[in-house]
Amino acid sequence: MRHPSQVLFAGEKPFPMLPAVDHYAGSEKLIGKALQLQREIGPIFDLTCDCEDGAVAGADGEHAEMVARVIMSEDNRHGRVGARIHDIRHPAWQQDIEIIVGAAGRRLAFLTLPKVGGVEDVREQLRVVQRVTAAAGLERTIPLHVLIETHAALREAWQIAALPAVESLDFGLMDFVSAHHGAIPGSAMKSPGQFDHPLVARAKCEIATAALANGVVPSHNVTTELRDLDLIHQDALRARTEFGYLRMWSIHPNQIVPIFEAMCPDFSEVEEAAAILAAAQDCDWGPIQHHGRLHDRASYRYYWELLARARATGMQLPEAARQRFFA
């Protein structure tokens, strides 16, 4: 029987299936705690080691070396650890790439580029990543996650998303609001303002649209709430259901599970997807009827990506679907 990935997306760039949570940690202590949590609950979240805000002033090189050691360590059991480097106007950004990619490029899940001023900034940093990757003898492309948090980056979001190494567009809410010189109130940095203010909502929609149209994952900004789990869940749910985001940042361990639960596909729809895809595979991907409704390859594509995303987020799939499609 032919697999859906062979039939439904022939010749197309596969859509990245990333964990639904991108958890940020800066210090070695917090990175270690996050890795321990990842070992306990599984790879339902990525860990981003933060060089931009995590390094002690004047110790940028030492911090990058620590990040590289963590990525290559046995504690990184799932291979889902990335790094955010300094922005392109900081003198340490190339050093970050040279140290982290040079020493840990084999296991580096991704690099996050903050505060880009547009597509040319991303191209320049990509050239350095490619140079260091080649010098390290690696035959892989390091995925790039690009933070959209400036006016110029938002204007060129479609061009950035179209670059071949880009895997995710991430919205940087705080810097984006600050860049408006007080025209957007501080209340738009938290809920409900972050979803209701027209300029912020427009930016979120533009980033998500540019990402999805180019086969890139849109990643939502952090929520500043750390203790109210229901509010954290609601922020993530609005990001997914109203704005089309498939992934969200976390800045505190309390946020990981409620974001994960909100970002996961609905289990009843996952069950339906498994049943439809099994019937379609049994008839070699011709049209079928399911509960009185017609399905063909157009709907099969939707349900296959739903099922694959459910698996990537760590959901428990129906056993028959797991055996049939993911064994």
N, C-alpha and C positions, 0 to 999 in steps of 0.2 A: 504494500500500500504506500502511496506517495505521501510524503510529509507536507504539511501546509506551507512551510518555508520554501519548498521547492516549486510549488504550484502557484501560489498566490502572489509572490513578489519576485518573479523571475526577472533578473537583470536590474533590480532596483537596489538602492542603498538601504540596508536594513535599519529600521528605527531603533535607536539605543534603548535597551531595557535596563534602566537603572533603579537601584533601591529608592523608595519614595522619600527618604529622609537623608539630608546632607548635614551631618553634625560637625560643628566647628569647635576645635579646642586649640589653645595656644601654647600653654606651658607643658613641659614634659610630664608633670604630675597629672594634669587634666587629660592629656593624650593617653597616658597609661590607664587611667580610670575608664576612658571611653573604649579602649581596646578590650579591657576586662569585660565591660558590659556587652560589647559586640560578641565576645566569646560565649557569654551566658545566654543571650537571647537570639543569637544568630545574625547573619548579615542582612538584617532588615534596614540597616542604615549604613551609609558611607561615612567615613571619618575624614575630615579635611584638617590637616595640620597647618596652622595659621602662622606663616612667616611675616605677614604684613603687620598684624597687631600683636603677635605673640612674642616677638623677639625683644630682649632687653636692649635699650639704646646702646649702640656701639658693639653689640655682640651678634650682628646679623649672620656672620659666617658660622659661628659656633651653633647658632640656632638651626640653620639649614643643615649642618652636619648631624645634629641630633635628629632632625626630621628624617634624613636619609637612613640613619641607623634604625629608627622605628619602622620605617617601611620595609626594610630588609630583615627585620627581626622575626623570630619564631612567634612572637605575640601577634603578628599580622597574619593570622591563620586563614582569613578569607580573601586576602588580596584586594580589599576594598578600602585602601587608604590613599588619599590624594594630598595635595598641598596647594595652599594659596601663597603665591610669591608677592614680593613688593610690586607696587605700580611702576609703570614705565618711566616716571619722572624721578624715581628714587634711585640713588646710586647703586643699590644692592641687587637690583632685579636680575641682572645678568649673572651675578655671582650665585644667586639662588638657583637659577636654572643649571649652571655648571656643576654645582655641588649635588643637587638633588637628582637631576637626570643622570649626571655622570656616575653617581654612586648607586642610585636606586632606580634607574630608569626601567630596569627589567620588571620590577614589581609595582611601579608607580601607577595607580589607577587613573589619575588625571592631574592636570595642573589648572589652577584657577587664576585668571588674569583680572586684577581689580582696576577700576578707574580708567579704563581705556578711553582715549579721546576720539575713537573712530576706528574704521576698518584698517587704516594704515598702521596704527599702533599694534593691532593684533597681528598683522602680517610681519611686522618687524620682530615681534617676540616669537612668532612661529618660526621665522628663519633661524633664530638663535637656538630654539628647541631642536630643530632639525639638524643643525650643525653639531650640537652636543650629542644628540642621539647617534648620529653617524660616527662621531669620534669614539663613542663608547662601544661601537660594534653592534648596536642593536638594530634589528630589522623589524621594528614596529613603529607605529604612529602613536605618539603620546596624545591622548584626547585632551582637548582644551575646553574649559568651562569659562565663559566670558561674562564678567559682571557689567551689566548695563546700568550705569548710575550717573551719567552725564548727558547733557543735551545732545552733544555730538554723537555719542554712542547710540542714543535712542534714534536719532535721525538716520543712522547707518546700520540699524539693527539687522535689516534684511541682508545687507552685504556681509556683515559679520557672520550671520548664521549660515551663509552659503559657502564659507571657507571649509575646505574638506576635513580639516582636523577638529573643527568645532563640534562638540557633543552636547553642550548645554548652554543656554542663555539664562543668566541669573539676574534677577532684579535687585538692585541695591537701593532700597527705599530711603534710608536715612540720608545718604549723600545726595540722592535725587531731590528730596525735599529741600535740603540745605542749599542746593544749587539754584533755587528760585528766589533767593535774596529776600525771604519773608513774604513773598506773594502767596505761598502755600502755608497755612498755619501749622504749628507744631502738632496739633491734634491729628493731622494726617499721617503722623508717624506711628499711630496706634489705631486700634479698632474703636468705633466703626469708620473713622475718618479715612483710614488707608484704603478702604473699599469704596467709599462714597464720594470722596473729593474728585471732581471731574478730571483734573489734570493728572492725578495719580492713577485713576482708573483707566484713563486713556493710555498712559504709559504701560500699564500692566497688559492691557489688551493688545497693544502694538507688539510688545515683546513676545507674548504667547503666540500671536499670529505669525510673526516672523520665524519663530522657532519651529512651530509645527509645520509650516509650509515648506521648510527646508529640511525636514527630517531630523530636527534637533529637539532635545527635551527642554521645556520651559520650567525653570526652578524659581519658586516664590521666595520672597524675602522672609526674614525672621519675624516672629511675633515677640513683642517685648514682655508679654505676660509669662511669668515663670512658675506661678503656683496654682492658678485656677485652671485645672485640666480641661474643664468643659469649654472655657473660653479659648484655650489653645486649640482644642478639637474643632470648634466652630470657625476659627480663623483659617485652619487648614481646609476645612470642608468648603468654605466660601471660595478659597483660592482654586480648589479643584472644580467645583460644580458651576461657579459663576464666571471664572476667568480662564479656565482651561489649563491650569498648572498641574503637572504630573509629579512634582517633586517640591520639597520645601526645606528650607534651612532650619536647623536647630542650634541653639546656643547654650542649652542647659539639658542635662540628662532627663529632667522631668518632662521635657517637650517631646521626646523621641516617640514614645508609644502613642500618645494622642494624635500626633501628626501622622504616624504610620497608619493608625486605624481610620483616620479621615481620608487619607489618600488612597487607600486600598479600594479596588472595585467592589461593587455590591456583590455579596456571595451568591445571591439568587441569580444574578446575571452571569456570574462565572459558571454556575451549574448549567444554565441554559446554553452558554457558549460551548461547554464541553459536549453537551448532547447534540447540538447542531453540527459541530465539527466532526464528531464521530460518524454521524449519519452521512455527512458530505464525503468523508474519506471512504466510507463503505461503497459509495456509488461513484468513486473516482472524480469527485469534485464537480459533478453535474448538478443541475438544480434539484432541490428537494422541497418537500412540504414538512413543516414542523408545527404541530398544534394549529393546523389550518392556515398557516402563512407560508408564502413562497420565499425560499432563500436561494441565492446563487453566489457567484464569486465575489460580488460587491459586498454582500453582508458577511460572507466568510472572512474577508480581510479584517472587517471590524471585530468579529468575534475571536479571530486568532490573535490579534494584537491585544485584545482584552485579556485573553487567557495567558498570553506570554507576560503581560504586565503584572497580572496577579501573581504569577510565579516569581517574577523578579522582585516584587515587593515583599515576598515571603509568605504569602497566603497559602493555606493548606488546600491543595486542589483535590477534586474528586479522584479517587485512586485509579479508576479506569482511564481518565484523561492523562494522569501522570504517566501511567504505563504506556499508553498509546503514543503520546506526543513528546515526552521528556525523559523516557528511560534511557 
